[in-house]
C-alpha cells in the first residue's frame, strides 16, 4: 500500500512539473478613490502611450537558457487609461475626446526581472510613469516611480510575480490620482 501512495505522489509531482507555464499575466490593479467631486465642471483629454521598447512585463533569466518572457493579457496602456479615466470621472473630471486640457501619460518602464538560479531567485521590479498635463497656458510634468526587490528559495512563482506587479501598479496609479500637484493644476 505505501508503494502505491508513493507511486501516486511521484506521478502527480511529475505531471505537475510537465504542465506548461502561463504565457501571459493578468494585470488588473484594484484602484479605487473616493467619489468626492474634486474636478466639477472640468474636462480633459487623456492619452496613454507605452514608450517601452518591448511590451513584456516579466523576464526570467536563467544561466545558459533563453529568457522566459511574459506579457500582459491586455495592453498595459489600455489598463492604465481605463483605471485613471474611471477614477478621475468618479471625482468629477469629464474625459473628452477634445478638451482644452490634455493629460498625457507615458509608460517609461514596467518590468519585473527575475534572475533564476538553481536553488534561489532574485527579482527587481520597476514601474516608471511620466505624467504631462497642459492646460493651454502652462505645463505640469511629474514622474512617478515604484521599485522593489525580493528574493526567495527554489523557483519564482508566476502568480506571486503577477500579484506583486498588480500591487505596485495599483500603488503608482493611486499616487497619480492623489497627487496634490495634479489636483491643483487641473
N, C-alpha and C positions, 0 to 999 in steps of 0.2 A: 504493500500500500504506500509506504513512504517514497518508493522509487517512482510510482505513478504521479504522486504530487510533485516530486522534484522534476520529472519529465514535463508535466503540465506547466509548471512555473518557468522552466527553461524555454519551452515553446512560446509562451506568452511574451517573455522578455525578448526572445529572438524576433518574434513577429513585430513587436513594437519598435525594435531597432531598425527594421526594414521599412517602416512606414515613412512616407515622404514628408519632408518638412514643408511648412506653408510657403507659398510663393509670394504672398502679399501680406501686408499688415492692415489691420483695421484701425484707421486713425479717426477717432471720434472723441475730441475733447468735450468735456461736460461744462461748458462755460455758461454761467448764469449770473446776471447782475440784477439789481433791484429795478423795479418799474418806476422809479422816480423820474418825473418829466424834467430832465436837465436841459434838453435841447428843443423846447417848444417853439414851433414855427421856424425851425431851421432845416435847411436842405443841404445835402452834399452828394457829390458823385463819388462812388467808391470803385477803385480798380485795385486788383491784387495781381502781382506779377511774380512768377517764380524765376529768380535770377541765377539759380544753381546750374552748373554745367551738366549735372546728372540728377535725375529725379528720384534716385533711390533714397531710402531713409535709414536702412540698416546695412552695414557692410561687415561681414565676418571674415576676418583674415586668419588663415591657418598657414603655418610654415609649409612650404613646398606644395601648396594646393592653390587652385584658383579661388578667388574670393567669392563668398556667397553674398548675393545682393538681393535685398527685399525692398520693394516699393510699396507705396500706399495703394489700397484698392481703388480709392478715388483720388483725383488730382488734389494735391495739397493746397494749391491756391483756391480751389473751389470750396474746400472745407473751411479755410480761414475766412474767405469772403462771406460765406453763409453765417458763420458764427459771429463775426463782427457786425454784419448787417442786421441780423436778428436782434442782437443785444442793443445796438445803437437805436434801432427802431423802438424797442421797449422803453428807451429813455427819451423818446420823442423826436429823434432825428429822422427826417424823411430821406431815404436813399433814392435818388432820382437819376435818370439817365443823363440829364443835362442840368447842372446846377452851377451857381457862381463859385461855390466852394468845392474843391476837389481833394479827396483823400487818396493818396497813392501808397500802397503797401508793397514793399519789395521783400521777398523771402531771399535773404542773402545766404543762409546756411540752415540746414535742418538734417542732421545726421547723427546716428549712433554708430561709432566704430568699435568693433569688438576684436580684440586680439586673443585668439583662442589657442591655448597651449594644450598639452596632453592632459593635464590634471587640473588646470585652472584657467580662468579668463579674466581679462580686464576690459572695461568699457569706458569710453569717453563720449559724452553726448554734448551737442551744441546746437542751439537754435538761435539765429540772429535775424531779426525782422526790422527793417527800416521803414519808418512812417513819415511821409511828407504831406503836409496839408497846406494848400494855397487858397486864400480867400479872395484873390484878385488884387489885394494890396500888399499882403505880407505872406511870408512862407515860414512854416514851422517844420523843422526836421528833428526827429527823435529816433534813436536806435535802441531797441530792446533786445536783451541777451539773456539766455539761460544756458548754464553749463553745469555739467555734472560728471563724476567719475564713480565707478564701482568696480568691485572685483568679487570673484566667487570661485568655489571649487567646482571641479568637473566641467560641464558644458553649459554655455549660456542658454537660458530658456527664452525662446522667442516670445512667449506670452508675457514674460516679465519685461522684456525689452519694449514690447508694444505698450504695456501698462505705463512704464516709465516715460516713454515718449509722449503719450497722451497726457500724463500729469504735467510734464514740463511744458508742453504746448498750451495746456489749459492755464497754467500759471502765467505764461507770457502774454496770452490773449487778455487775461484779467488785468495785467499790468497796463496794457494798451487802453483797455476800456475804462480803467480807474485813474489814468494819468491826469493829474491836475493841470499840467501844461496843455494837453489836448482839450480838456473840458473848457479851460479858459479861452483857448484860441478859437474853438468852434462857437 
